[in-house]
């Protein structure tokens, strides 16, 4: 397995920067920039590999993998009591369970 494949790499267009920005959350602070999406991804992979080698050279523990993580589909979200009440009321008004209402809102926001 190539070094770095266990880490999520993201390349997306940035209107603020006017170019593609490649990041690897949890591994890199900062990122790779460029006008060609594929070239940014390739450079990002190289930088991640180099960063992993630096971790090893410095005897630092590697960050937990992010790309191969399996998700259960469940997570706990803590909110203020007032927000909980507001969400529950809106769900009731729409004839939905709180879970279904929140899932729909989160899908629209993603």
C-alpha positions, -999 to 999 in steps of 0.1 A, spaced: 0 0 0 14 34 -10 21 58 19 -8 82 25 -36 62 9 -52 59 44 -57 97 46 -85 117 30 -73 141 4 -96 169 -8 -92 191 -39 -118 218 -44 -121 251 -62 -117 281 -40 -134 313 -51 -114 332 -25 -81 320 -39 -91 318 -75 -76 283 -79 -79 247 -68 -68 240 -32 -58 205 -21 -58 196 16 -53 166 38 -71 173 71 -53 160 102 -20 155 83 -12 188 67 -16 223 80 -21 243 49 -24 229 14 -14 228 -22 -27 254 -48 -29 254 -85 -50 260 -117 -52 223 -127 -73 200 -105 -54 168 -114 -20 184 -110 -30 198 -75 -41 163 -65 -9 147 -77 12 173 -58 -10 169 -28 -3 131 -28 34 138 -30 33 163 -1 13 139 20 39 111 13 67 135 22 49 146 54 44 110 65 82 104 60 89 134 82 66 120 109 86 88 108 120 105 107 110 126 137 96 95 155 62 112 158 31 91 159 11 93 126 -24 108 127 -53 84 127 -64 73 92 -93 92 77 -99 77 43 -106 41 53 -128 50 82 -162 33 84 -191 53 96 -220 39 116 -246 64 105 -250 75 141 -236 105 160 -246 124 191 -252 162 187 -255 183 218 -274 216 214 -289 242 237 -323 233 253 -340 261 234 -327 249 200 -338 213 209 -373 226 217 -374 247 185 -364 217 163 -388 194 180 -417 218 175 -408 223 138 -407 185 133 -441 181 149 -455 209 128 -443 191 97 -455 157 109 -420 143 111 -400 127 138 -372 149 152 -347 125 137 -362 126 102 -365 164 104 -329 169 114 -316 144 89 -335 163 61 -321 197 73 -286 183 74 -289 168 39 -299 202 26 -270 219 43 -243 194 31 
